[in-house]
Amino acid sequence: NKSIPIYKQILVSYESIIGKENVDYSCSLNNLCETYTSIGDYNSALPLAKEALSIDLRLAQKGEYDRLDVSYNNVAYCYNHLGLNDSTLFYAKKSLDVTLQKFGDTSRELIIPYNNLAYYLIANHKFDEARVYANRSMNICLTDSVSNSALLINTLGLMAEVSVCEGDVSRAIQICENARNLCIEKIGCNNDTYIELIKKL
């Protein structure tokens, strides 16, 4: 990936000019982490995510929470792909806790962390808990008029997946049909979200 040496050079520049204990250095670490995850190199990504998290935790002690939720989420994402389920859930819940602290319990900013946690819980066969978070995400989607339609559709997909895992296939099909119709209405058929819904059906 051509962007990896660029991000590495940015880190070197930041360290020499302003040091490591700042949000810009943490953000650059996360950018490099996300670049590694995009090519499936989670072993290289995880130490970067954890270093960014360490910096953001120290910044949070000074009242700077700007990137803490992102760093927690990146660590969870890496652990998930490395098959470390308990660690995945721990850091995903930490990311959600910080998002709640930053934005309150009705913000659209909660939709993605709720969905991430629901997804990880499904993978861990914790279906009742997954449904709780998917429902919370759905409630925000339905009450927030400016929520992204794709997020609502993805949330419906998660709820359908929970129903399948619980053996309620008819309910899952109904949810997917509703999601498909919404997808066609809001964002069309020529997109990854629609394709994933067809796969679920």
SULURLIN-V590540 format. One line per field, one symbol per residue. ss: DSSP state (a for helix, b for strand, c for the rest). phi: phi as a letter, one per 20 degrees, with the letter a starting at -180 (. if undefined). psi: psi as a letter, one per 30 degrees, with the letter a starting at -180 (. if undefined). Layout:
ss: ???
phi: ???
psi: ???
This chain:
ss: ccaaaaaaaaaaaaaaacccccaaaaaaaaaaaaaaaacccaaaaaaaaaaaaaaaaaaacccccccaaaaaaaaaaaaaacccaaaaaaaaaaaaaaaaaaaccccccaaaaaaaaaaaaaacccaaaaaaaaaaaaaaaaacccccaaaaaaaaaaaaaaaaacccaaaaaaaaaaaaaaaaaacccccaaaaaaaaac
phi: .feffffffffffgffecneebffffffffffgfffffdneffffgfffffffffffffffenddgdffffgfffgfffgfemefffgfgffffffgfffffdnecfffefffffgfgfffgfemdfffffgffffffffgfedfdfffffffffffffffffffenefffffffffffffffffecndebffffffffff
psi: kffefeeeeeeeeeefefafilfeeeeeeeeeefeeefggifeeeeeeeeeeeeeeeeeefggjgegeeeeeeeeeeeeefggieeeeeeeeeeeeeeeeeeflggkfffeeeeeeeeeeeefggieeeeeeeeeeeeeeeffjfgkkeeeeeeeeeeeeeeeeffgieeeeeeeeeeeeeeeeeegafileeeeeeeee.
